[in-house]
Amino acid sequence: MLDFQSVRVAGKMFHKALIVLASGLAIGCRQDDREPETADPQAAMEQVEWPFDQSEEVTAITTKQVIEDGKPILMVIHYSDDHSWAFLCNTTGATEDGRVVCMGSAVGMDPSVMAVADLPPGWIAERDCVGDEWRRWESPDH
């Protein structure tokens, strides 16, 4: 696992690189082909009102490891500059591992991230594994 300083610096560079990439592309929501780890994440999302400050169709940042390798989302960042979100596995900060998805797809991969939907802009939430309590803190860099 990366130390916090490395994650913070890499995450900031990763975020800026993906914003540049996303601004030059017409991005749609990609449906994930792998089997969900929860019983029915779509049904879980439909049972509650959408809790995030961005709609389900707005793009968010994640990683190749979350989408392709099924790594769990262990860190959520709510950026203060544009109010965008990142749903990260906390295993990489490499720009080439970055992926852009819609908010709905990110939440569909792990509905438990709805627990941090009230995270204020400029804050980070992190947990050690799925099911653990989220730790939250304000980040002056995000």
N, CA, C and O atoms as a GROMACS GRO file, in nm:
protein
  568
    1MET      N    1   0.084  -0.117   0.000
    1MET     CA    2   0.000   0.000   0.000
    1MET      C    3   0.089   0.124   0.000
    1MET      O    4   0.196   0.125   0.061
    2LEU      N    5   0.045   0.227  -0.067
    2LEU     CA    6   0.120   0.352  -0.075
    2LEU      C    7   0.101   0.434   0.051
    2LEU      O    8  -0.002   0.426   0.117
    3ASP      N    9   0.202   0.514   0.086
    3ASP     CA   10   0.185   0.602   0.199
    3ASP      C   11   0.097   0.720   0.159
    3ASP      O   12   0.081   0.749   0.040
    4PHE      N   13   0.040   0.788   0.258
    4PHE     CA   14  -0.057   0.894   0.231
    4PHE      C   15   0.000   1.004   0.143
    4PHE      O   16  -0.067   1.049   0.050
    5GLN      N   17   0.122   1.047   0.168
    5GLN     CA   18   0.182   1.155   0.090
    5GLN      C   19   0.192   1.115  -0.056
    5GLN      O   20   0.162   1.196  -0.144
    6SER      N   21   0.235   0.993  -0.084
    6SER     CA   22   0.245   0.946  -0.223
    6SER      C   23   0.108   0.942  -0.288
    6SER      O   24   0.093   0.982  -0.403
    7VAL      N   25   0.009   0.893  -0.215
    7VAL     CA   26  -0.127   0.885  -0.269
    7VAL      C   27  -0.180   1.024  -0.298
    7VAL      O   28  -0.240   1.047  -0.403
    8ARG      N   29  -0.157   1.118  -0.207
    8ARG     CA   30  -0.208   1.254  -0.224
    8ARG      C   31  -0.145   1.320  -0.346
    8ARG      O   32  -0.216   1.381  -0.426
    9VAL      N   33  -0.013   1.310  -0.360
    9VAL     CA   34   0.056   1.372  -0.473
    9VAL      C   35   0.016   1.302  -0.603
    9VAL      O   36  -0.018   1.369  -0.701
   10ALA      N   37   0.019   1.170  -0.603
   10ALA     CA   38  -0.017   1.096  -0.724
   10ALA      C   39  -0.164   1.118  -0.759
   10ALA      O   40  -0.198   1.133  -0.877
   11GLY      N   41  -0.250   1.122  -0.659
   11GLY     CA   42  -0.392   1.143  -0.684
   11GLY      C   43  -0.419   1.278  -0.747
   11GLY      O   44  -0.503   1.290  -0.836
   12LYS      N   45  -0.349   1.380  -0.701
   12LYS     CA   46  -0.367   1.514  -0.756
   12LYS      C   47  -0.322   1.519  -0.902
   12LYS      O   48  -0.391   1.577  -0.986
   13MET      N   49  -0.206   1.457  -0.933
   13MET     CA   50  -0.158   1.451  -1.071
   13MET      C   51  -0.252   1.368  -1.156
   13MET      O   52  -0.283   1.404  -1.270
   14PHE      N   53  -0.297   1.257  -1.102
   14PHE     CA   54  -0.390   1.166  -1.169
   14PHE      C   55  -0.519   1.240  -1.203
   14PHE      O   56  -0.570   1.228  -1.314
   15HIS      N   57  -0.573   1.315  -1.107
   15HIS     CA   58  -0.696   1.390  -1.126
   15HIS      C   59  -0.680   1.493  -1.237
   15HIS      O   60  -0.766   1.502  -1.325
   16LYS      N   61  -0.573   1.570  -1.235
   16LYS     CA   62  -0.551   1.672  -1.337
   16LYS      C   63  -0.535   1.610  -1.475
   16LYS      O   64  -0.588   1.662  -1.573
   17ALA      N   65  -0.462   1.499  -1.484
   17ALA     CA   66  -0.443   1.433  -1.614
   17ALA      C   67  -0.575   1.382  -1.669
   17ALA      O   68  -0.600   1.394  -1.789
   18LEU      N   69  -0.658   1.326  -1.584
   18LEU     CA   70  -0.787   1.273  -1.630
   18LEU      C   71  -0.884   1.384  -1.666
   18LEU      O   72  -0.965   1.366  -1.757
   19ILE      N   73  -0.878   1.498  -1.599
   19ILE     CA   74  -0.963   1.611  -1.636
   19ILE      C   75  -0.927   1.658  -1.775
   19ILE      O   76  -1.014   1.689  -1.856
   20VAL      N   77  -0.797   1.665  -1.805
   20VAL     CA   78  -0.752   1.703  -1.938
   20VAL      C   79  -0.800   1.601  -2.040
   20VAL      O   80  -0.852   1.638  -2.146
   21LEU      N   81  -0.784   1.474  -2.010
   21LEU     CA   82  -0.829   1.368  -2.099
   21LEU      C   83  -0.980   1.376  -2.121
   21LEU      O   84  -1.025   1.370  -2.235
   22ALA      N   85  -1.056   1.388  -2.016
   22ALA     CA   86  -1.202   1.390  -2.025
   22ALA      C   87  -1.252   1.512  -2.101
   22ALA      O   88  -1.354   1.504  -2.170
   23SER      N   89  -1.183   1.624  -2.088
   23SER     CA   90  -1.229   1.745  -2.154
   23SER      C   91  -1.216   1.736  -2.305
   23SER      O   92  -1.283   1.809  -2.378
   24GLY      N   93  -1.131   1.646  -2.354
   24GLY     CA   94  -1.112   1.631  -2.497
   24GLY      C   95  -1.191   1.517  -2.557
   24GLY      O   96  -1.183   1.496  -2.678
   25LEU      N   97  -1.265   1.444  -2.479
   25LEU     CA   98  -1.338   1.327  -2.528
   25LEU      C   99  -1.486   1.337  -2.497
   25LEU      O  100  -1.526   1.399  -2.399
   26ALA      N  101  -1.566   1.276  -2.582
   26ALA     CA  102  -1.708   1.260  -2.550
   26ALA      C  103  -1.718   1.129  -2.473
   26ALA      O  104  -1.701   1.021  -2.531
   27ILE      N  105  -1.745   1.138  -2.345
   27ILE     CA  106  -1.740   1.020  -2.260
   27ILE      C  107  -1.881   0.975  -2.225
   27ILE      O  108  -1.962   1.053  -2.177
   28GLY      N  109  -1.908   0.848  -2.250
   28GLY     CA  110  -2.034   0.788  -2.210
   28GLY      C  111  -2.011   0.697  -2.093
   28GLY      O  112  -1.897   0.672  -2.055
   29CYS      N  113  -2.116   0.648  -2.037
   29CYS     CA  114  -2.105   0.556  -1.925
   29CYS      C  115  -2.080   0.417  -1.978
   29CYS      O  116  -2.158   0.366  -2.059
   30ARG      N  117  -1.975   0.356  -1.933
   30ARG     CA  118  -1.940   0.220  -1.974
   30ARG      C  119  -2.005   0.124  -1.878
   30ARG      O  120  -1.992   0.138  -1.757
   31GLN      N  121  -2.075   0.026  -1.930
   31GLN     CA  122  -2.132  -0.077  -1.846
   31GLN      C  123  -2.026  -0.182  -1.819
   31GLN      O  124  -1.958  -0.227  -1.911
   32ASP      N  125  -2.012  -0.220  -1.696
   32ASP     CA  126  -1.912  -0.318  -1.656
   32ASP      C  127  -1.966  -0.459  -1.680
   32ASP      O  128  -2.079  -0.490  -1.643
   33ASP      N  129  -1.886  -0.546  -1.742
   33ASP     CA  130  -1.929  -0.679  -1.779
   33ASP      C  131  -1.911  -0.783  -1.669
   33ASP      O  132  -1.967  -0.892  -1.679
   34ARG      N  133  -1.834  -0.752  -1.566
   34ARG     CA  134  -1.809  -0.854  -1.465
   34ARG      C  135  -1.927  -0.868  -1.371
   34ARG      O  136  -2.010  -0.778  -1.359
   35GLU      N  137  -1.934  -0.980  -1.306
   35GLU     CA  138  -2.042  -1.007  -1.212
   35GLU      C  139  -2.026  -0.918  -1.089
   35GLU      O  140  -1.915  -0.909  -1.035
   36PRO      N  141  -2.131  -0.854  -1.043
   36PRO     CA  142  -2.120  -0.772  -0.922
   36PRO      C  143  -2.097  -0.860  -0.800
   36PRO      O  144  -2.144  -0.973  -0.793
   37GLU      N  145  -2.023  -0.803  -0.703
   37GLU     CA  146  -1.994  -0.878  -0.582
   37GLU      C  147  -2.111  -0.876  -0.485
   37GLU      O  148  -2.120  -0.962  -0.397
   38THR      N  149  -2.200  -0.780  -0.499
   38THR     CA  150  -2.316  -0.775  -0.412
   38THR      C  151  -2.433  -0.845  -0.482
   38THR      O  152  -2.427  -0.870  -0.603
   39ALA      N  153  -2.536  -0.876  -0.409
   39ALA     CA  154  -2.649  -0.950  -0.464
   39ALA      C  155  -2.707  -0.880  -0.586
   39ALA      O  156  -2.716  -0.941  -0.693
   40ASP      N  157  -2.746  -0.756  -0.575
   40ASP     CA  158  -2.803  -0.680  -0.686
   40ASP      C  159  -2.779  -0.532  -0.661
   40ASP      O  160  -2.865  -0.464  -0.605
   41PRO      N  161  -2.661  -0.480  -0.702
   41PRO     CA  162  -2.628  -0.341  -0.672
   41PRO      C  163  -2.724  -0.242  -0.735
   41PRO      O  164  -2.750  -0.137  -0.677
   42GLN      N  165  -2.778  -0.274  -0.854
   42GLN     CA  166  -2.872  -0.183  -0.918
   42GLN      C  167  -2.999  -0.171  -0.834
   42GLN      O  168  -3.052  -0.061  -0.816
   43ALA      N  169  -3.047  -0.283  -0.785
   43ALA     CA  170  -3.166  -0.281  -0.700
   43ALA      C  171  -3.139  -0.203  -0.572
   43ALA      O  172  -3.226  -0.130  -0.524
   44ALA      N  173  -3.019  -0.218  -0.516
   44ALA     CA  174  -2.984  -0.144  -0.395
   44ALA      C  175  -2.986   0.006  -0.421
   44ALA      O  176  -3.032   0.083  -0.337
   45MET      N  177  -2.934   0.048  -0.538
   45MET     CA  178  -2.932   0.190  -0.572
   45MET      C  179  -3.073   0.244  -0.593
   45MET      O  180  -3.101   0.359  -0.559
   46GLU      N  181  -3.162   0.162  -0.650
   46GLU     CA  182  -3.297   0.207  -0.679
   46GLU      C  183  -3.382   0.221  -0.554
   46GLU      O  184  -3.483   0.291  -0.555
   47GLN      N  185  -3.343   0.156  -0.445
   47GLN     CA  186  -3.420   0.159  -0.322
   47GLN      C  187  -3.403   0.289  -0.245
   47GLN      O  188  -3.485   0.321  -0.159
   48VAL      N  189  -3.299   0.364  -0.274
   48VAL     CA  190  -3.274   0.490  -0.204
   48VAL      C  191  -3.263   0.603  -0.305
   48VAL      O  192  -3.229   0.581  -0.422
   49GLU      N  193  -3.292   0.722  -0.261
   49GLU     CA  194  -3.275   0.839  -0.346
   49GLU      C  195  -3.126   0.860  -0.370
   49GLU      O  196  -3.044   0.837  -0.281
   50TRP      N  197  -3.091   0.905  -0.490
   50TRP     CA  198  -2.950   0.927  -0.524
   50TRP      C  199  -2.892   1.029  -0.427
   50TRP      O  200  -2.940   1.142  -0.421
   51PRO      N  201  -2.788   0.991  -0.350
   51PRO     CA  202  -2.742   1.077  -0.241
   51PRO      C  203  -2.628   1.174  -0.275
   51PRO      O  204  -2.598   1.264  -0.196
   52PHE      N  205  -2.565   1.159  -0.391
   52PHE     CA  206  -2.449   1.242  -0.424
   52PHE      C  207  -2.490   1.379  -0.478
   52PHE      O  208  -2.602   1.397  -0.526
   53ASP      N  209  -2.398   1.475  -0.470
   53ASP     CA  210  -2.426   1.610  -0.520
   53ASP      C  211  -2.408   1.620  -0.672
   53ASP      O  212  -2.438   1.724  -0.730
   54GLN      N  213  -2.362   1.516  -0.735
   54GLN     CA  214  -2.350   1.508  -0.881
   54GLN      C  215  -2.444   1.397  -0.928
   54GLN      O  216  -2.466   1.299  -0.856
   55SER      N  217  -2.500   1.413  -1.047
   55SER     CA  218  -2.595   1.313  -1.096
   55SER      C  219  -2.524   1.183  -1.134
   55SER      O  220  -2.402   1.179  -1.145
   56GLU      N  221  -2.601   1.079  -1.154
   56GLU     CA  222  -2.548   0.948  -1.188
   56GLU      C  223  -2.474   0.947  -1.321
   56GLU      O  224  -2.389   0.861  -1.344
   57GLU      N  225  -2.505   1.043  -1.410
   57GLU     CA  226  -2.443   1.047  -1.542
   57GLU      C  227  -2.314   1.128  -1.547
   57GLU      O  228  -2.243   1.126  -1.648
   58VAL      N  229  -2.282   1.199  -1.441
   58VAL     CA  230  -2.160   1.281  -1.437
   58VAL      C  231  -2.038   1.189  -1.425
   58VAL      O  232  -2.042   1.088  -1.355
   59THR      N  233  -1.930   1.225  -1.494
   59THR     CA  234  -1.810   1.142  -1.490
   59THR      C  235  -1.739   1.150  -1.356
   59THR      O  236  -1.745   1.251  -1.286
   60ALA      N  237  -1.673   1.041  -1.323
   60ALA     CA  238  -1.592   1.030  -1.202
   60ALA      C  239  -1.464   0.956  -1.238
   60ALA      O  240  -1.454   0.895  -1.345
   61ILE      N  241  -1.370   0.962  -1.150
   61ILE     CA  242  -1.241   0.897  -1.172
   61ILE      C  243  -1.236   0.767  -1.094
   61ILE      O  244  -1.283   0.759  -0.981
   62THR      N  245  -1.180   0.666  -1.156
   62THR     CA  246  -1.151   0.540  -1.087
   62THR      C  247  -1.022   0.485  -1.147
   62THR      O  248  -0.949   0.557  -1.215
   63THR      N  249  -0.995   0.359  -1.122
   63THR     CA  250  -0.872   0.300  -1.174
   63THR      C  251  -0.902   0.173  -1.253
   63THR      O  252  -1.008   0.112  -1.242
   64LYS      N  253  -0.805   0.137  -1.333
   64LYS     CA  254  -0.811   0.011  -1.407
   64LYS      C  255  -0.829  -0.106  -1.311
   64LYS      O  256  -0.901  -0.201  -1.341
   65GLN      N  257  -0.764  -0.098  -1.196
   65GLN     CA  258  -0.769  -0.206  -1.099
   65GLN      C  259  -0.910  -0.226  -1.044
   65GLN      O  260  -0.950  -0.339  -1.017
   66VAL      N  261  -0.986  -0.118  -1.027
   66VAL     CA  262  -1.124  -0.129  -0.979
   66VAL      C  263  -1.211  -0.190  -1.089
   66VAL      O  264  -1.289  -0.282  -1.063
   67ILE      N  265  -1.198  -0.140  -1.210
   67ILE     CA  266  -1.286  -0.184  -1.319
   67ILE      C  267  -1.248  -0.322  -1.371
   67ILE      O  268  -1.334  -0.409  -1.383
   68GLU      N  269  -1.121  -0.343  -1.401
   68GLU     CA  270  -1.079  -0.465  -1.469
   68GLU      C  271  -1.040  -0.578  -1.374
   68GLU      O  272  -1.061  -0.696  -1.404
   69ASP      N  273  -0.984  -0.543  -1.259
   69ASP     CA  274  -0.935  -0.647  -1.166
   69ASP      C  275  -1.029  -0.670  -1.048
   69ASP      O  276  -1.007  -0.761  -0.968
   70GLY      N  277  -1.132  -0.589  -1.038
   70GLY     CA  278  -1.228  -0.608  -0.928
   70GLY      C  279  -1.178  -0.565  -0.792
   70GLY      O  280  -1.232  -0.608  -0.690
   71LYS      N  281  -1.074  -0.479  -0.788
   71LYS     CA  282  -1.024  -0.430  -0.658
   71LYS      C  283  -1.134  -0.348  -0.590
   71LYS      O  284  -1.209  -0.279  -0.658
   72PRO      N  285  -1.142  -0.354  -0.460
   72PRO     CA  286  -1.246  -0.277  -0.389
   72PRO      C  287  -1.213  -0.128  -0.384
   72PRO      O  288  -1.097  -0.088  -0.389
   73ILE      N  289  -1.317  -0.048  -0.376
   73ILE     CA  290  -1.301   0.097  -0.359
   73ILE      C  291  -1.272   0.122  -0.212
   73ILE      O  292  -1.356   0.096  -0.126
   74LEU      N  293  -1.152   0.172  -0.184
   74LEU     CA  294  -1.109   0.195  -0.046
   74LEU      C  295  -1.084   0.341  -0.014
   74LEU      O  296  -1.065   0.378   0.102
   75MET      N  297  -1.085   0.426  -0.118
   75MET     CA  298  -1.065   0.569  -0.097
   75MET      C  299  -1.160   0.645  -0.188
   75MET      O  300  -1.174   0.613  -0.306
   76VAL      N  301  -1.226   0.746  -0.132
   76VAL     CA  302  -1.314   0.833  -0.208
   76VAL      C  303  -1.267   0.976  -0.186
   76VAL      O  304  -1.246   1.018  -0.072
   77ILE      N  305  -1.251   1.049  -0.295
   77ILE     CA  306  -1.209   1.189  -0.288
   77ILE      C  307  -1.318   1.274  -0.351
   77ILE      O  308  -1.367   1.243  -0.460
   78HIS      N  309  -1.356   1.381  -0.282
   78HIS     CA  310  -1.450   1.479  -0.337
   78HIS      C  311  -1.369   1.606  -0.357
   78HIS      O  312  -1.340   1.678  -0.262
   79TYR      N  313  -1.335   1.634  -0.482
   79TYR     CA  314  -1.247   1.747  -0.513
   79TYR      C  315  -1.320   1.879  -0.494
   79TYR      O  316  -1.437   1.894  -0.528
   80SER      N  317  -1.245   1.976  -0.438
   80SER     CA  318  -1.305   2.107  -0.410
   80SER      C  319  -1.306   2.199  -0.531
   80SER      O  320  -1.391   2.287  -0.540
   81ASP      N  321  -1.214   2.180  -0.625
   81ASP     CA  322  -1.204   2.274  -0.737
   81ASP      C  323  -1.321   2.261  -0.835
   81ASP      O  324  -1.367   2.362  -0.888
   82ASP      N  325  -1.368   2.140  -0.862
   82ASP     CA  326  -1.478   2.122  -0.957
   82ASP      C  327  -1.589   2.032  -0.904
   82ASP      O  328  -1.682   1.998  -0.977
   83HIS      N  329  -1.579   1.993  -0.778
   83HIS     CA  330  -1.677   1.908  -0.710
   83HIS      C  331  -1.688   1.769  -0.772
   83HIS      O  332  -1.788   1.699  -0.753
   84SER      N  333  -1.585   1.728  -0.845
   84SER     CA  334  -1.585   1.593  -0.902
   84SER      C  335  -1.547   1.492  -0.794
   84SER      O  336  -1.504   1.528  -0.685
   85TRP      N  337  -1.563   1.365  -0.829
   85TRP     CA  338  -1.539   1.256  -0.735
   85TRP      C  339  -1.440   1.158  -0.793
   85TRP      O  340  -1.430   1.141  -0.915
   86ALA      N  341  -1.364   1.091  -0.704
   86ALA     CA  342  -1.276   0.981  -0.741
   86ALA      C  343  -1.306   0.864  -0.649
   86ALA      O  344  -1.321   0.880  -0.528
   87PHE      N  345  -1.315   0.745  -0.708
   87PHE     CA  346  -1.342   0.622  -0.636
   87PHE      C  347  -1.224   0.529  -0.662
   87PHE      O  348  -1.215   0.467  -0.768
   88LEU      N  349  -1.133   0.521  -0.565
   88LEU     CA  350  -1.002   0.459  -0.587
   88LEU      C  351  -0.981   0.334  -0.503
   88LEU      O  352  -1.044   0.315  -0.399
   89CYS      N  353  -0.890   0.249  -0.552
   89CYS     CA  354  -0.859   0.125  -0.482
   89CYS      C  355  -0.745   0.143  -0.382
   89CYS      O  356  -0.720   0.055  -0.300
   90ASN      N  357  -0.676   0.256  -0.390
   90ASN     CA  358  -0.566   0.285  -0.299
   90ASN      C  359  -0.446   0.194  -0.322
   90ASN      O  360  -0.366   0.172  -0.231
   91THR      N  361  -0.433   0.140  -0.443
   91THR     CA  362  -0.318   0.056  -0.476
   91THR      C  363  -0.230   0.118  -0.583
   91THR      O  364  -0.119   0.070  -0.607
   92THR      N  365  -0.277   0.224  -0.647
   92THR     CA  366  -0.201   0.285  -0.756
   92THR      C  367  -0.225   0.434  -0.761
   92THR      O  368  -0.332   0.483  -0.723
   93GLY      N  369  -0.126   0.505  -0.807
   93GLY     CA  370  -0.139   0.647  -0.834
   93GLY      C  371  -0.090   0.678  -0.974
   93GLY      O  372  -0.074   0.795  -1.011
   94ALA      N  373  -0.065   0.572  -1.051
   94ALA     CA  374  -0.011   0.588  -1.186
   94ALA      C  375  -0.117   0.642  -1.280
   94ALA      O  376  -0.228   0.590  -1.287
   95THR      N  377  -0.083   0.747  -1.353
   95THR     CA  378  -0.176   0.810  -1.446
   95THR      C  379  -0.230   0.710  -1.547
   95THR      O  380  -0.348   0.715  -1.582
   96GLU      N  381  -0.146   0.620  -1.594
   96GLU     CA  382  -0.190   0.524  -1.696
   96GLU      C  383  -0.294   0.425  -1.643
   96GLU      O  384  -0.361   0.357  -1.722
   97ASP      N  385  -0.310   0.415  -1.512
   97ASP     CA  386  -0.411   0.328  -1.453
   97ASP      C  387  -0.546   0.397  -1.438
   97ASP      O  388  -0.644   0.332  -1.400
   98GLY      N  389  -0.552   0.525  -1.466
   98GLY     CA  390  -0.676   0.600  -1.449
   98GLY      C  391  -0.781   0.566  -1.552
   98GLY      O  392  -0.751   0.538  -1.668
   99ARG      N  393  -0.906   0.568  -1.507
   99ARG     CA  394  -1.021   0.543  -1.594
   99ARG      C  395  -1.130   0.643  -1.557
   99ARG      O  396  -1.140   0.687  -1.442
  100VAL      N  397  -1.211   0.678  -1.655
  100VAL     CA  398  -1.323   0.768  -1.632
  100VAL      C  399  -1.451   0.687  -1.648
  100VAL      O  400  -1.470   0.619  -1.749
  101VAL      N  401  -1.538   0.695  -1.548
  101VAL     CA  402  -1.668   0.626  -1.550
  101VAL      C  403  -1.774   0.726  -1.507
  101VAL      O  404  -1.741   0.836  -1.462
  102CYS      N  405  -1.898   0.690  -1.522
  102CYS     CA  406  -2.002   0.777  -1.468
  102CYS      C  407  -2.023   0.742  -1.321
  102CYS      O  408  -1.992   0.631  -1.277
  103MET      N  409  -2.076   0.836  -1.247
  103MET     CA  410  -2.099   0.817  -1.103
  103MET      C  411  -2.183   0.693  -1.077
  103MET      O  412  -2.155   0.617  -0.984
  104GLY      N  413  -2.286   0.672  -1.157
  104GLY     CA  414  -2.373   0.557  -1.139
  104GLY      C  415  -2.300   0.425  -1.152
  104GLY      O  416  -2.328   0.331  -1.078
  105SER      N  417  -2.206   0.417  -1.246
  105SER     CA  418  -2.128   0.295  -1.263
  105SER      C  419  -2.036   0.272  -1.144
  105SER      O  420  -2.021   0.159  -1.097
  106ALA      N  421  -1.975   0.379  -1.094
  106ALA     CA  422  -1.887   0.366  -0.977
  106ALA      C  423  -1.965   0.316  -0.856
  106ALA      O  424  -1.920   0.226  -0.785
  107VAL      N  425  -2.081   0.374  -0.833
  107VAL     CA  426  -2.164   0.333  -0.719
  107VAL      C  427  -2.219   0.192  -0.743
  107VAL      O  428  -2.234   0.115  -0.648
  108GLY      N  429  -2.249   0.160  -0.868
  108GLY     CA  430  -2.298   0.026  -0.899
  108GLY      C  431  -2.195  -0.082  -0.871
  108GLY      O  432  -2.231  -0.195  -0.838
  109MET      N  433  -2.066  -0.049  -0.885
  109MET     CA  434  -1.961  -0.145  -0.855
  109MET      C  435  -1.951  -0.171  -0.706
  109MET      O  436  -1.915  -0.281  -0.664
  110ASP      N  437  -1.984  -0.070  -0.625
  110ASP     CA  438  -1.977  -0.086  -0.480
  110ASP      C  439  -2.075   0.010  -0.414
  110ASP      O  440  -2.038   0.122  -0.378
  111PRO      N  441  -2.201  -0.032  -0.398
  111PRO     CA  442  -2.302   0.056  -0.338
  111PRO      C  443  -2.268   0.105  -0.197
  111PRO      O  444  -2.327   0.202  -0.151
  112SER      N  445  -2.174   0.041  -0.128
  112SER     CA  446  -2.139   0.085   0.007
  112SER      C  447  -2.073   0.223   0.007
  112SER      O  448  -2.063   0.285   0.113
  113VAL      N  449  -2.027   0.272  -0.110
  113VAL     CA  450  -1.969   0.406  -0.114
  113VAL      C  451  -2.075   0.515  -0.094
  113VAL      O  452  -2.042   0.631  -0.072
  114MET      N  453  -2.203   0.476  -0.102
  114MET     CA  454  -2.309   0.574  -0.076
  114MET      C  455  -2.301   0.626   0.068
  114MET      O  456  -2.357   0.732   0.099
  115ALA      N  457  -2.233   0.554   0.154
  115ALA     CA  458  -2.216   0.597   0.294
  115ALA      C  459  -2.134   0.725   0.304
  115ALA      O  460  -2.140   0.794   0.406
  116VAL      N  461  -2.056   0.758   0.201
  116VAL     CA  462  -1.975   0.879   0.204
  116VAL      C  463  -2.024   0.983   0.103
  116VAL      O  464  -1.950   1.075   0.068
  117ALA      N  465  -2.147   0.969   0.058
  117ALA     CA  466  -2.204   1.064  -0.039
  117ALA      C  467  -2.214   1.205   0.018
  117ALA      O  468  -2.220   1.301  -0.058
  118ASP      N  469  -2.216   1.217   0.150
  118ASP     CA  470  -2.223   1.348   0.215
  118ASP      C  471  -2.085   1.410   0.239
  118ASP      O  472  -2.073   1.511   0.307
  119LEU      N  473  -1.981   1.348   0.183
  119LEU     CA  474  -1.845   1.398   0.199
  119LEU      C  475  -1.835   1.539   0.140
  119LEU      O  476  -1.865   1.557   0.022
  120PRO      N  477  -1.794   1.638   0.217
  120PRO     CA  478  -1.786   1.775   0.163
  120PRO      C  479  -1.675   1.787   0.058
  120PRO      O  480  -1.579   1.710   0.062
  121PRO      N  481  -1.688   1.881  -0.034
  121PRO     CA  482  -1.580   1.905  -0.129
  121PRO      C  483  -1.450   1.937  -0.054
  121PRO      O  484  -1.450   2.010   0.045
  122GLY      N  485  -1.341   1.880  -0.103
  122GLY     CA  486  -1.212   1.899  -0.037
  122GLY      C  487  -1.182   1.797   0.070
  122GLY      O  488  -1.084   1.810   0.143
  123TRP      N  489  -1.266   1.695   0.081
  123TRP     CA  490  -1.248   1.593   0.183
  123TRP      C  491  -1.218   1.458   0.119
  123TRP      O  492  -1.248   1.434   0.002
  124ILE      N  493  -1.157   1.370   0.199
  124ILE     CA  494  -1.122   1.234   0.159
  124ILE      C  495  -1.181   1.138   0.261
  124ILE      O  496  -1.184   1.166   0.380
  125ALA      N  497  -1.226   1.023   0.211
  125ALA     CA  498  -1.270   0.915   0.300
  125ALA      C  499  -1.190   0.791   0.260
  125ALA      O  500  -1.166   0.766   0.142
  126GLU      N  501  -1.150   0.715   0.360
  126GLU     CA  502  -1.069   0.596   0.335
  126GLU      C  503  -1.109   0.486   0.433
  126GLU      O  504  -1.151   0.513   0.545
  127ARG      N  505  -1.096   0.364   0.388
  127ARG     CA  506  -1.119   0.248   0.474
  127ARG      C  507  -1.016   0.142   0.438
  127ARG      O  508  -0.957   0.146   0.330
  128ASP      N  509  -0.994   0.047   0.529
  128ASP     CA  510  -0.894  -0.056   0.505
  128ASP      C  511  -0.949  -0.170   0.419
  128ASP      O  512  -0.875  -0.229   0.340
  129CYS      N  513  -1.077  -0.200   0.434
  129CYS     CA  514  -1.140  -0.303   0.351
  129CYS      C  515  -1.290  -0.278   0.348
  129CYS      O  516  -1.344  -0.206   0.432
  130VAL      N  517  -1.356  -0.339   0.251
  130VAL     CA  518  -1.501  -0.324   0.238
  130VAL      C  519  -1.566  -0.372   0.367
  130VAL      O  520  -1.532  -0.477   0.421
  131GLY      N  521  -1.660  -0.294   0.416
  131GLY     CA  522  -1.728  -0.326   0.542
  131GLY      C  523  -1.672  -0.251   0.660
  131GLY      O  524  -1.739  -0.239   0.763
  132ASP      N  525  -1.549  -0.200   0.648
  132ASP     CA  526  -1.490  -0.122   0.756
  132ASP      C  527  -1.552   0.017   0.761
  132ASP      O  528  -1.613   0.063   0.665
  133GLU      N  529  -1.536   0.082   0.874
  133GLU     CA  530  -1.580   0.220   0.893
  133GLU      C  531  -1.495   0.312   0.806
  133GLU      O  532  -1.374   0.294   0.795
  134TRP      N  533  -1.558   0.412   0.745
  134TRP     CA  534  -1.485   0.512   0.668
  134TRP      C  535  -1.421   0.613   0.762
  134TRP      O  536  -1.486   0.662   0.854
  135ARG      N  537  -1.294   0.644   0.740
  135ARG     CA  538  -1.225   0.753   0.810
  135ARG      C  539  -1.230   0.874   0.717
  135ARG      O  540  -1.205   0.861   0.597
  136ARG      N  541  -1.263   0.990   0.770
  136ARG     CA  542  -1.278   1.110   0.688
  136ARG      C  543  -1.185   1.220   0.738
  136ARG      O  544  -1.161   1.233   0.858
  137TRP      N  545  -1.134   1.298   0.645
  137TRP     CA  546  -1.053   1.414   0.682
  137TRP      C  547  -1.052   1.515   0.568
  137TRP      O  548  -1.072   1.483   0.451
  138GLU      N  549  -1.030   1.638   0.607
  138GLU     CA  550  -1.020   1.746   0.509
  138GLU      C  551  -0.879   1.749   0.453
  138GLU      O  552  -0.781   1.736   0.526
  139SER      N  553  -0.870   1.765   0.322
  139SER     CA  554  -0.741   1.771   0.256
  139SER      C  555  -0.722   1.909   0.193
  139SER      O  556  -0.802   1.950   0.109
  140PRO      N  557  -0.618   1.980   0.233
  140PRO     CA  558  -0.596   2.112   0.173
  140PRO      C  559  -0.559   2.105   0.025
  140PRO      O  560  -0.568   2.206  -0.046
  141ASP      N  561  -0.518   1.989  -0.023
  141ASP     CA  562  -0.475   1.974  -0.162
  141ASP      C  563  -0.587   1.933  -0.257
  141ASP      O  564  -0.567   1.936  -0.378
  142HIS      N  565  -0.702   1.895  -0.206
  142HIS     CA  566  -0.809   1.847  -0.292
  142HIS      C  567  -0.926   1.941  -0.282
  142HIS      O  568  -1.028   1.920  -0.348
   0.00000   0.00000   0.00000
